[in-house]
Amino acid sequence: MHTVDTTFRITFSQEQYKNATKYIEDMKKHPGRVFWIGKENKSDDELILSHIAHRILSGFYNSYDGWYGSSVILDMSNKQTNGDSKI
């Protein structure tokens, strides 16, 4: 199986940031949720930005509108790895 490390540069609105902030604040009320696995030592800002990226990339994956991706994904770089890289 091939493994690739991919880095995206995305853009987002202030509204998306506010919504992600609300989501993270709500998740803090539920420390036992699967959401927290692997995120124990992340800062609020890391969690917020990660949530925004997840929503944008999930939306792009589920959308067949090419304009959507080109409007929010500004850059993408890829490199093949040997599969043991931890991101």
Secondary structure, DSSP 8 states (H G I E B T S, - for coil): --EEEEEEEE---HHHHHHHHHHHHHHTT-TTSGGGTT-TT--HHHHHHHHHHHHHHHHHHT---HHHHHHHEEEEEEEEE-S----
